[in-house]
């Protein structure tokens, strides 16, 4: 597009998305970090905070197809993966692809579906393939799952098991917008309603003007992988993750806070996300603040606190903050 670089295009697109998803800049940035780091995103927040809108508008600006699945207690694994359909004409079976074969998948309220359905995502998210019967089908090269859950109405839900949570690159928690942001949301909603009332159709102006091809996105991913990471910061990332397993070395008060810490997958995720975050900020090197900014989103779902720590009111985010204060940059 007009000879612009991948960074210029994605920066422009990110700016447009922030104008559309008002008051949730952190969510927009994490969406792009997940895209650039080739991972999946779990987003938790109360209803009405634009979680669904964010990935819908993202899909509009990408050269990619999008599908939304509402997770419910009666959902079946085949509703995600697809199934073999019998053809009476010739007595054969033909595979009909499910929603997982789209580039961008919104798994709305993922904790509403039973364990069998949640586990159907495991192979797709981890291996980028689906096995139905004896046949294995590859998924698209561009494949991003954004799952949502809300912290309200937990009765009748199925909490995600640790193995499923670990498949997500980041676990992002979002809150309510500020007063000024909510005023802008109100004006935007009024403008859209006006356009719809006049035309009888959804407001076309809300779609982002920038279009990102898959080729551009893959070029951006290559640039992210080439971001310089100093050996001292590589050491810092490893020390942070190891500290989640044995925090006692950084203080006696931390010794009995953790049942189990983050796995090596967290080390890989933290490095990739730090690179992507640095790239998004226009730098060709990773700085300590890139690691520290993204650490909570990468680690919070990969750590289990002891019952004693929970009884004291200590949260996972508080524990991570304590580690960030005590693990020094080499």
N, C-alpha and C positions, 0 to 999 in steps of 0.2 A: 504494500500500500504506500504509494508515493515514495518508494525507496527507503522507508523507515526501518530501523533496526528492530529486532525482537523486543529489546528493552523498551524502546520508545513506544511500540505498539501496545505492549502489555501495561506499561505505565499509564498510557492514555485510557486504555480499557478499564484499568483499576480505578482511575479517577471518575470515569462515568458511572461505574458500579457504586462507588461511594455516594454519588449524587442521587442514586436511585434507592440504595439501602441506607437510609439516613440514620445516623447514630450508632451504626454497627461497623465502624471502620476496622476494628480488630478482626471481626469475622471475615470481612472482605479480604484482608491481608492473608489470613490463614487459609482461605480458599485458594488463593493464588500460590501460597507456599505449598499446599498439598498438590496442586497441579504440577508445579515445577519440580517437586521432589518425588513425584509419581507415587503418591500414597493416598490413603482414604481418611475421611474426616468424620468424627462423631461430635455432634453439636447438641448441647443441653441448654435449654432456656424455657421460660414460660411461654404459653401460647401467644401468638400475635406479635412476635419479635422479628418477623421477616426471615425466618430460617428457610422456609420453602421458597419465598420470593427470591432470595439471594442466589440459590443454585439455578432457578428458572431463568433469571436474567443473565447469569453466567453462561448458561447454555445458548441463549439467544445470540451472544456475541462470539461464540466459538463455532468452528466448523465441526459440529458434533451433534449427534442425536441424543435426546433426553427422554427419560421415562420416570414417572413417579409411581411408587407402590405404597399404598396405605397398609401398614402392618396391622393385622387384626388377629384375634384368637383362633379364627377358623381358616387362616391362610395355610396353604400346603406348600411343601418344598417345590413341587412341580409348578406352582404358580410363579416361582422365581426362575427356575432353571429352564422350564419348557418340558415337553413330553413327546413321546412317540405317538403319532396318530395313525390309526389303522385305515388303509385305503382299500375299500371293498372291490374297486375296479380291477386291481391286480393282486390283491391279497398280501400287499406289502405294508411296511410301516414307514412313515415319513416323520422326521423330527421337526417339531414346530418350536422355534426358539422362544424363550421367555424373556422377561424384562432385563435379565442380567447381561444380555447381549448388546445393550445400548452403551454408548460411550460414557454418559453421565447418568447415574441412578440415584434417585432420592428415595431412601428407605425411611419413610415417615413414621415416627413413633415406633422405632424398632423393638422397644421393650414390650410392645403389646402382643407380639407374636410368640408362640411357644418355641421351645429349644430346638426342635427339629427344623423349623424354618430358619432360625438364627444360624444354625450350623450349616445350612445350605449355602450361606454366604462365605463360609470359611475357605473352601477350595477356590472359589471365584476370586476372593480378595487376596489370598496368599499365593496361589499358583497361576492365576490368570487363565483358568480353564474350568470347564464343567464336564462332569462325567454323568451320563444318563445311561443306565444299563451297562452295556459293555463298550460303549462308544464315548470317546473323549472329544470335546469340542473346544478349540481355542477361543478366547475372548478378544475383543479389539485391542490394538496396541494402546490406544487412549481409553483408559477405563478408570473411572473415579466413582466411588460410592460415598455419598454423604448421607449419614444416618442421623436422625434426630430423635431426641427423647425429651420429655418435659418432666420437671421435678415434682409435679402435682399429680394427684390421683394415682397413687402407687398401688392401690388395691387391684388385684387381678392382673398385675404386670409380671413379666418374666425378666428379672435382672440379667444382664449379659454376663456370661461366665468369663473368667479371666482369659481363657484361650481366645475367645472372640474379641475381647477388648484389646488384647495385644496386637491384633491384626490392624487396628486403626493407627495411622501415623500420629494423629493428634486427637485429643479430647478437649474440645473448646467449650467453655461455659460463657454464656452471654447474659447481660442484665438489661434493665430498662434504659431507654435513652434519657438524655438530659432534658431539661425544660425547653431549651432553645431548639434542640433536635426534634422534640415532639411537636413544636409549632410548625417546623418545616414539613414534618410528616403530614400534619393536618392540611397544610396548603397543597402539598403534592396530591393527596387523596382527593381534594376538592377539584384540582385541575383535571385529574384523570376522569372524575365523574362528569365534569362539564363536557370533555371531549366525547365521552361515551354517550352522553345524553343527546349531543348534536348529531353524531354520526351513526349511532345505533350499534357501534362496534367498540371493541377494546381499544384504548388509546394507543395508536401506533408510535407516538413519540416516546413512550417509555422504553422501547427497545434500544439497546446501546447502538451508537452510530459506528463504533469501531468493530471490525470483524477480524478475528484471529484464526488463521488457518492452522490445521494440525501440523503442517510443515514448520510454520513459525514457532509453534509451541515446542516441537521437538528440538529445534535449533536453540531455543531458550534453555531447554533442559541440558543440552550439551554445554552451553556457556556456564550454567550453574555448577556443573561437575568440574569445570576448570577454574572455579573460584579458588584463590590461594588460601590454604589453611595451614598456618604455622604449626610446627611440631609441638610447640609449647601449648597451643590451644587444643591440639589433638589430645595431648596428655590431660588437659583440663577437662575435656569432655569425658574421657575414660574415668578420671578421678570422681567426677560428679555421679556417674552411674554406679560405680563401685561403692561410693559413699551411701547410696540408698540401700545397699545390702548389709553394710557394716558401719552404721553411723556412729557407733560408740567411739571410734577413733577421733571423732571431731567434738566429743563432749560426753561426759558421763550422763548428762540429762537426756541425750539422744539414744542411749544404748538400748533401751527396751521399748522403743517406739514402733519398730517395724517387724511384721511377721515374715514378709518376703519383699525383696527389692526388685528393681528393674532388670530385665534380661539383656543380653547382648543386642537384641533387636532394638532396644531403646538407645543404645550407643550409636547404632547405624542411623536411626531416625533423627537423633539430636544433631548429628553431623550434617545430614542432608537438609534438614530444616534450617539450620544455621546458615548454610551456604545459600539456600533459596532466599532467606530473609535478607542476607547481605546483598544479594543480587537485586532484590526488589528495592533496596535503598541506594542503588547506583554505585556500589563499590565492587572492586574485583578482589577483595580479601575479606576474610571473616574476622570480626572484632569480638572481644569478650562479651560486649553487650548484646550481640546477636544471639549468642548461646543463652545468655541469662534471660533475654526477653521471651524466648520460645520454650524455655525449659519446663515451665509449668504445664503447657499444653502437651508436651511430649511425654512427661513423666507421671502426671497425676493419675492416670488409669493403669499404670504399671507397678504401683506400690500399694501394699496392703498394710495398714497400721495394726498394731496390737489392740486388743480390747482395752487394755489399761490406758493407752494413749487416747483412744476414742472416749473413754470415760472421763478423761481430763479435759475433753473438749477440743483436743488437737485435731486439726484437719490435715488432709494430705497437702493442700496448698501451703499451709503454715509450715509443715515439715520441710517441703522443698525450699521455701524461703529461708529457713534456718540453715539448710545446707549451702545455699548460694552465698550466705553471709560468711560461712565458716570455711568453705573450700576455697582456698586462695588461687588466683590465677598464677601459674608457674612463671 
